[in-house]
């Protein structure tokens, strides 16, 4: 047990303890304590944001993960504040121990969560027991430790120079909130882009343990026994050593985790400003696979079945001007360019690095037929929703929404009634819009919520199923669009899609129809569950 210096009177209430024996003037001491509050608050917020960002990335459900992490942390902070009341007699030593544990837990939390994701893959389904429980455990532990900081810091700052409680609280919370601002800005603009989530968390832990240890040992060390100082120094150096060792091994860890997720055939792995892009295979006869944020987006084994089902029914009619929303891999553009009479194709993709990879990677560019080399194709790097707000009216015969599923991060916006209203405005009166809704069997309500949302935006719809049980909806601003294939001169022959398969997909979708679902809007998204 770490004991206070013998000069502290045993049994004395906290408010009656003598002043701390400082190596600096009281004014300087107060400034150093408030600086410590600033740094520790910044580190605490970075831990929270790390958990939110990583959990959202691994599950694709930012709303739920943000709500769970923040609510658990806020609850735990209250409990931590109550528990810390018992530590006020040993405020300096208690604060140092809390900061060391917080640095270790917070700094290693991202690696631990990613390890569980990589080696168990148990993030699917609602509240899978293992990794989600670990996420809650980290949120609870970090919240408890952060909540315990303020009562102990209040005790320390009052021991430097007595002042009214209101003034002390104001000073502490001002430093705490400004530190939170610094951490909140440092995470997305500095730590994440320059170091990534894992190294960023480890560096934050190192800053945390150094700040906490330096504050206590440098400022309040005279109030601790020699044994207490030695134990605290050893603990801090041990935590710092663990974090440093983890930082040295983080690259090897990421490679091993990536192999566990994608297999040993990883050829390209890049973290763009939008997502993680991984290519496996594509050489020596191995089929190419494209993963975005850990999820298989394209497999060369069967991607043509999906992209033909997505594109060809929408091209059954006028199609000289085509807009592709998403589709940065270039595969939808490949199918569009097979049709004679196509004069202009606009691809609006949020991730320019994905487009660059699709245009330059030999295997992926071969798979998309070198679509980005075609002079008819123009690429705009932009968010599809915001781009549509400024898009010309009635400018496109066909709009293809080849976007992530509605349960992903941008689902509330890119599958909303407002979004479809903007897409409808960009269509010519006789144009067609096709929407990918994700796998239909596990969540049939999603397909029919998209259908209802398109209706609410003034479009008539024809839902159908395609390869790998993917839901698709063909929509038009006038009459219900027929589900068929283009015929006649200039109409390409699909490799796998036939009228019979389309009819079967339409019948299968109709058999699972769910009536009466309300549309999804920006302020009332309805794709959960």
C-alpha positions in Angstrom: 0.0 0.0 0.0 1.3 3.5 -0.9 1.2 5.7 2.2 1.2 9.5 2.5 4.1 11.3 4.1 4.2 11.1 7.9 3.5 14.8 8.2 -0.1 14.2 7.3 -2.2 13.8 10.4 -3.8 10.4 10.5 -7.6 10.7 10.9 -7.8 14.3 9.9 -10.5 15.2 7.4 -9.3 16.0 3.9 -10.3 19.6 4.2 -8.1 20.1 7.2 -4.9 18.6 5.9 -1.8 20.8 5.9 -0.5 22.5 2.7 1.6 20.5 0.4 5.4 21.0 0.6 6.1 22.2 -2.9 9.4 22.7 -4.7 7.9 25.8 -6.4 5.8 28.8 -5.5 2.1 28.2 -4.9 1.1 30.1 -8.0 3.4 28.0 -10.1 2.2 24.9 -8.4 -1.5 25.7 -9.3 -0.5 26.4 -12.9 1.2 23.0 -13.1 -1.8 21.2 -11.6 -4.1 22.9 -14.1 -1.7 22.0 -16.9 -1.9 18.4 -15.8 -5.7 18.6 -15.8 -5.5 19.9 -19.4 -3.2 17.1 -20.6 -5.1 14.3 -18.8 -8.4 15.6 -20.1 -7.1 15.6 -23.7 -5.8 12.1 -23.3 -9.2 10.9 -21.8 -11.1 12.3 -24.7 -8.8 10.7 -27.2 -9.4 7.3 -25.5 -13.2 7.9 -25.9 -12.9 8.8 -29.5 -10.6 5.9 -30.2 -13.2 3.5 -28.9 -16.0 5.1 -30.8 -14.1 5.3 -34.1 -12.7 1.7 -33.9 -16.0 0.2 -32.8 -17.9 2.0 -35.5 -15.2 1.0 -38.1 -15.4 -2.7 -37.1 -19.2 -2.9 -36.9 -20.2 -0.3 -39.5 -22.8 1.1 -37.0 -21.6 4.4 -35.7 -24.8 5.5 -34.1 -25.1 2.5 -31.8 -21.4 2.3 -31.0 -21.2 6.0 -30.2 -24.3 5.8 -28.0 -23.0 2.8 -26.1 -19.5 4.0 -25.6 -20.4 7.5 -24.5 -23.3 6.5 -22.3 -21.3 3.8 -20.5 -18.4 6.2 -20.0 -20.5 9.0 -18.6 -22.2 6.6 -16.2 -18.8 5.2 -15.2 -17.4 8.6 -14.6 -20.0 9.3 -12.0 -19.3 6.1 -10.2 -15.5 6.8 -10.5 -16.0 10.2 -8.8 -17.9 8.6 -5.9 -15.2 6.0 -5.5 -12.4 8.6 -5.5 -13.9 10.2 -2.4 -12.2 7.4 -0.4 -8.8 8.2 -1.9 -8.6 11.9 -1.0 -6.4 11.2 2.0 -3.9 9.8 -0.5 -4.7 12.1 -3.3 -1.2 12.4 -4.8 -0.4 8.7 -4.8 -4.0 7.8 -5.8 -3.9 10.2 -8.8 -0.6 8.8 -10.0 -1.8 5.2 -9.8 -5.0 6.1 -11.6 -3.1 7.8 -14.4 -0.8 4.9 -14.8 -3.6 2.4 -15.1 -5.6 4.7 -17.4 -2.6 5.1 -19.7 -2.1 1.3 -19.8 -5.8 0.5 -20.4 -6.5 3.4 -22.7 -3.3 3.1 -24.7 -3.8 -0.7 -25.3 -7.6 -0.6 -25.8 -7.4 -0.2 -29.6 -5.0 -3.0 -30.1 -7.0 -5.3 -27.9 -10.3 -4.6 -29.8 -8.7 -5.0 -33.2 -7.1 -8.3 -32.1 -10.5 -9.6 -31.1 -12.0 -8.5 -34.4 -9.1 -10.1 -36.4 -8.8 -13.4 -34.6 -12.5 -14.1 -33.7 -14.4 -12.2 -36.3 -17.3 -12.1 -33.8 -18.7 -8.7 -34.6 -21.6 -9.8 -36.7 -25.2 -10.0 -35.3 -26.7 -7.9 -32.6 -24.5 -7.6 -29.6 -22.2 -10.5 -30.2 -21.0 -11.5 -26.7 -17.2 -11.5 -27.0 -15.9 -8.3 -28.6 -18.9 -6.1 -27.8 -18.6 -7.1 -24.1 -14.9 -6.2 -24.3 -15.8 -2.8 -25.8 -18.2 -2.1 -23.0 -15.6 -3.3 -20.4 -13.0 -0.8 -21.8 -15.6 2.0 -21.8 -16.6 1.2 -18.2 -13.0 1.0 -17.0 -11.8 4.1 -18.8 -14.9 6.0 -17.6 -14.3 5.0 -14.0 -10.6 6.1 -14.1 -11.4 9.4 -15.8 -14.2 10.1 -13.3 -11.8 9.6 -10.4 -9.4 12.3 -11.6 -11.3 15.4 -10.7 -12.0 14.8 -7.0 -8.3 14.0 -6.5 -7.2 17.0 -8.5 -9.5 19.1 -6.4 -7.9 17.9 -3.3 -4.4 18.5 -4.7 -5.1 22.0 -5.9 -6.7 22.9 -2.5 -3.6 21.7 -0.7 -1.5 24.2 -2.7 -3.6 27.2 -1.8 -7.0 27.2 -0.1 -9.8 28.9 -2.1 -13.6 28.8 -2.2 -14.9 25.6 -3.6 -16.7 27.4 -6.5 -13.6 29.0 -7.7 -11.6 25.8 -7.5 -14.2 23.9 -9.4 -14.4 26.6 -12.1 -10.6 26.5 -12.6 -10.5 22.7 -12.8 -13.4 22.4 -15.1 -12.1 25.2 -17.4 -8.8 23.4 -17.8 -10.6 20.1 -18.2 -12.9 21.3 -21.0 -10.2 23.1 -22.8 -8.1 19.9 -22.6 -11.1 18.0 -24.0 -11.2 20.4 -26.9 -7.5 19.9 -27.6 -7.9 16.1 -27.5 -11.0 16.2 -29.7 -9.2 18.2 -32.4 -5.9 16.3 -32.1 -7.6 12.9 -32.7 -9.1 13.5 -36.2 -6.6 16.1 -37.5 -3.3 14.9 -36.0 -3.2 11.4 -34.4 -5.5 9.5 -36.8 -4.1 10.8 -40.2 -0.4 10.7 -39.1 -0.2 7.7 -36.8 -3.4 5.7 -37.2 -5.7 4.4 -34.5 -3.3 1.9 -32.9 -0.1 4.0 -32.7 -2.2 7.1 -31.8 -3.7 5.4 -28.8 -0.3 4.1 -27.6 1.2 7.6 -27.9 -1.7 9.1 -26.0 -1.1 6.5 -23.2 2.6 7.5 -23.1 1.7 11.2 -22.8 -0.8 10.4 -20.1 1.5 8.4 -17.9 4.4 10.9 -18.2 2.1 13.8 -17.4 0.5 12.1 -14.4 3.8 10.7 -13.0 5.7 14.0 -13.5 2.9 16.0 -11.8 2.9 13.8 -8.7 6.5 13.0 -8.3 7.8 16.4 -9.4 5.3 18.6 -7.5 4.0 16.5 -4.6 6.9 14.1 -4.2 7.9 15.6 -0.8 4.6 14.5 0.6 5.3 10.8 -0.2 7.5 8.3 1.5 10.6 7.2 -0.3 9.0 3.8 -0.8 5.9 5.3 -2.3 8.0 7.4 -4.7 10.0 4.4 -5.8 6.9 2.3 -6.3 5.2 5.0 -8.4 8.4 5.6 -10.5 8.6 1.8 -11.1 5.0 1.6 -12.1 5.2 4.5 -14.5 8.3 3.3 -16.1 6.8 -0.2 -16.5 3.7 1.2 -18.2 5.8 3.4 -20.4 7.9 0.4 -21.3 4.9 -1.7 -22.2 3.5 1.1 -24.4 6.8 1.6 -26.1 7.2 -2.1 -26.8 3.7 -2.2 -28.2 4.5 0.8 -30.4 7.6 -1.0 -31.7 5.6 -4.1 -32.5 2.5 -2.4 -33.9 3.5 -2.9 -37.5 4.1 -6.6 -37.0 0.8 -6.8 -35.1 -1.1 -5.1 -37.9 0.4 -7.5 -40.5 -0.5 -10.5 -38.4 -4.0 -9.2 -37.8 -4.5 -8.4 -41.5 -3.5 -11.9 -42.4 -6.0 -13.2 -39.9 -8.7 -11.2 -41.4 -7.9 -11.4 -45.1 -5.7 -14.5 -45.4 -2.0 -14.6 -46.4 -2.6 -13.3 -49.9 -2.8 -9.6 -49.1 -1.3 -7.6 -52.0 -2.4 -4.0 -51.3 -3.4 -2.5 -48.0 -3.9 1.2 -47.7 -5.7 3.4 -45.2 -7.3 6.3 -47.2 -8.9 9.3 -45.7 -12.2 7.5 -46.0 -11.7 3.8 -45.4 -9.2 0.9 -45.4 -8.8 -0.6 -48.8 -7.3 -4.1 -49.2 -6.7 -6.2 -52.3 -5.9 -9.9 -52.2 -5.1 -12.2 -55.1 -5.1 -11.0 -58.6 -1.8 -12.6 -59.5 -0.6 -16.1 -60.4 -4.1 -17.2 -61.2 -5.5 -16.3 -57.8 -8.9 -14.5 -58.0 -9.0 -10.9 -57.0 -10.9 -9.8 -53.9 -11.5 -6.2 -52.8 -12.2 -5.4 -49.2 -13.4 -2.1 -47.7 -13.1 -1.6 -44.0 -12.7 -5.4 -43.5 -15.7 -6.4 -45.5 -15.6 -8.1 -48.9 -17.0 -5.7 -51.5 -15.9 -7.4 -54.7 -14.9 -10.9 -55.6 -13.7 -11.6 -59.1 -15.3 -15.1 -58.8 -18.9 -13.7 -59.0 -18.8 -9.9 -59.2 -20.1 -9.9 -62.8 -23.4 -11.5 -61.7 -24.0 -8.6 -59.3 -22.9 -5.8 -61.6 -24.8 -7.1 -64.6 -27.9 -7.3 -62.4 -27.3 -3.8 -61.2 -26.6 -2.1 -64.5 -28.3 -3.9 -67.4 -32.0 -3.5 -66.3 -31.4 0.2 -65.7 -29.9 0.6 -69.2 -33.1 -0.8 -70.8 -34.1 2.5 -72.4 -32.4 5.8 -73.2 -28.9 5.7 -71.8 -26.7 8.3 -73.4 -25.9 10.0 -70.2 -25.2 7.9 -67.1 -24.5 8.9 -63.5 -22.8 6.4 -61.2 -23.0 7.3 -57.4 -20.2 5.3 -55.7 -18.8 2.5 -57.8 -15.2 3.7 -57.3 -14.0 0.2 -58.3 -15.0 0.9 -61.9 -17.0 -2.3 -62.3 -20.4 -0.6 -62.8 -18.7 1.8 -65.3 -17.4 -1.2 -67.1 -20.9 -2.6 -67.6 -22.2 0.8 -68.7 -19.5 1.3 -71.3 -20.5 -2.0 -73.0 -23.7 -0.3 -74.3 -23.6 1.5 -77.6 -24.9 5.0 -77.5 -23.4 5.9 -74.1 -21.9 9.3 -74.6 -21.0 10.4 -71.1 -20.5 8.7 -67.7 -20.1 10.6 -64.5 -18.7 8.7 -61.5 -19.2 10.5 -58.2 -17.0 8.6 -55.6 -16.2 9.8 -52.1 -12.8 8.1 -52.0 -10.5 9.3 -54.7 -7.8 6.9 -53.6 -10.1 4.0 -54.4 -10.6 5.4 -57.9 -6.8 5.8 -58.3 -6.2 2.2 -57.2 -8.9 1.0 -59.6 -7.2 2.9 -62.4 -3.6 1.9 -61.7 -3.6 -1.6 -60.1 -3.0 -4.1 -62.9 -5.4 -6.7 -61.6 -8.2 -4.4 -60.6 -8.0 -2.2 -63.7 -8.0 -5.4 -65.9 -11.1 -6.5 -64.0 -12.9 -3.2 -64.6 -11.9 -3.3 -68.3 -9.7 -0.1 -67.9 -12.9 1.9 -67.5 -11.1 4.9 -66.3 -9.1 5.1 -69.4 -12.2 5.7 -71.5 -12.5 9.4 -72.5 -16.3 9.2 -71.9 -15.8 8.7 -68.2 -15.4 11.7 -65.8 -14.7 11.2 -62.1 -15.7 13.6 -59.4 -14.3 13.1 -55.9 -17.2 14.1 -53.7 -19.9 13.0 -51.3 -22.8 11.8 -53.4 -25.5 13.6 -51.3 -23.8 17.0 -51.4 -22.9 16.6 -55.1 -26.5 15.9 -56.0 -27.6 19.1 -54.3 -25.7 21.0 -57.0 -26.3 18.6 -59.9 -28.0 19.9 -63.0 -31.7 19.1 -63.3 -32.9 16.4 -65.8 -29.3 15.8 -66.9 -29.1 11.9 -66.8 -31.0 9.1 -68.4 -29.7 6.6 -65.9 -28.6 7.0 -62.2 -26.9 4.0 -60.7 -26.5 4.1 -56.9 -23.7 1.6 -56.3 -23.3 2.6 -52.6 -22.5 0.8 -49.3 -25.6 -0.8 -47.7 -28.0 1.4 -45.8 -26.8 -0.1 -42.5 -23.3 1.3 -43.0 -22.0 4.6 -41.7 -23.6 6.8 -44.4 -26.8 4.8 -44.7 -29.0 7.4 -43.1 -28.1 10.0 -45.7 -27.5 8.0 -48.9 -30.7 5.9 -48.5 -33.0 8.7 -47.4 -36.1 10.2 -48.9 -34.2 13.5 -49.4 -31.4 11.7 -51.3 -33.8 10.0 -53.6 -35.6 13.2 -54.2 -32.3 14.8 -55.3 -31.6 11.8 -57.6 -35.1 12.0 -59.1 -34.4 15.7 -59.9 -31.2 14.7 -61.8 -33.2 12.2 -63.9 -34.8 13.0 -67.2 -38.5 12.4 -67.3 -38.0 9.0 -68.9 -34.9 8.1 -66.8 -34.3 5.2 -64.4 -32.6 4.9 -61.0 -31.3 1.6 -59.6 -30.4 1.2 -55.9 -28.4 -1.5 -54.2 -30.0 -2.4 -50.8 -27.6 -5.0 -49.5 -28.3 -8.7 -48.6 -32.0 -9.3 -48.4 -32.4 -12.5 -46.5 -30.9 -11.5 -43.1 -32.7 -8.2 -43.1 -35.7 -8.1 -45.4 -37.1 -4.9 -43.9 -34.2 -3.0 -45.4 -35.2 -3.8 -48.9 -38.8 -2.8 -48.4 -37.9 0.3 -46.4 -35.8 1.4 -49.4 -38.8 0.6 -51.6 -41.1 2.7 -49.4 -38.6 5.5 -49.3 -38.3 5.6 -53.1 -42.1 5.8 -53.3 -42.1 8.7 -50.8 -39.7 10.5 -53.1 -42.1 10.3 -56.0 -40.7 7.2 -57.8 -42.4 4.1 -59.0 -40.4 0.9 -58.2 -39.7 -2.6 -59.2 -37.8 -4.6 -56.5 -35.8 -7.7 -57.4 -33.1 -10.0 -56.0 -29.8 -10.7 -57.7 -26.5 -12.6 -57.1 -25.7 -13.6 -53.5 -29.2 -12.6 -52.4 -28.5 -8.9 -53.0 -31.6 -6.7 -53.0 -32.0 -4.2 -55.9 -34.7 -1.7 -56.7 -35.3 -0.2 -60.1 -37.2 3.0 -60.0 -38.5 5.7 -62.4 -40.3 9.0 -62.0 -43.2 8.0 -64.3 -44.7 4.6 -64.7 -43.4 1.5 -63.0 -40.2 0.6 -64.9 -40.2 -2.8 -66.7 -37.6 -5.3 -65.5 -35.9 -6.5 -68.6 -32.8 -6.4 -70.7 -32.0 -4.1 -73.6 -32.2 -5.7 -77.0 -31.4 -4.7 -80.5 -28.2 -3.3 -82.1 -25.7 -2.0 -79.6 -27.1 -3.9 -76.7 -24.5 -6.2 -75.1 -25.2 -9.7 -74.3 -24.8 -10.3 -70.5 -22.4 -13.1 -69.5 -24.7 -14.5 -66.7 -27.9 -12.5 -66.5 -31.0 -13.7 -68.4 -34.6 -12.6 -68.6 -35.5 -15.7 -66.7 -33.2 -14.9 -63.9 -34.6 -11.4 -63.6 -38.2 -12.7 -63.5 -37.2 -15.2 -60.8 -35.5 -12.4 -58.8 -38.5 -10.2 -59.1 -40.9 -13.0 -58.0 -38.6 -14.0 -55.1 -38.5 -10.4 -53.9 -42.3 -10.0 -54.2 -42.8 -13.2 -52.1 -41.1 -11.5 -49.2 -42.9 -8.1 -49.5 -43.4 -6.3 -46.2 -46.3 -3.8 -46.5 -46.8 -0.5 -44.7 -43.2 0.4 -43.8 -42.6 4.2 -43.3 -39.9 5.9 -45.4 -36.5 6.7 -44.0 -35.5 10.4 -43.8 -32.5 12.3 -42.6 -34.1 13.1 -39.3 -35.8 9.7 -38.9 -33.6 6.9 -40.3 -35.3 3.5 -40.2 -32.7 1.0 -41.3 -31.9 -0.5 -37.9 -33.3 -3.8 -37.0 
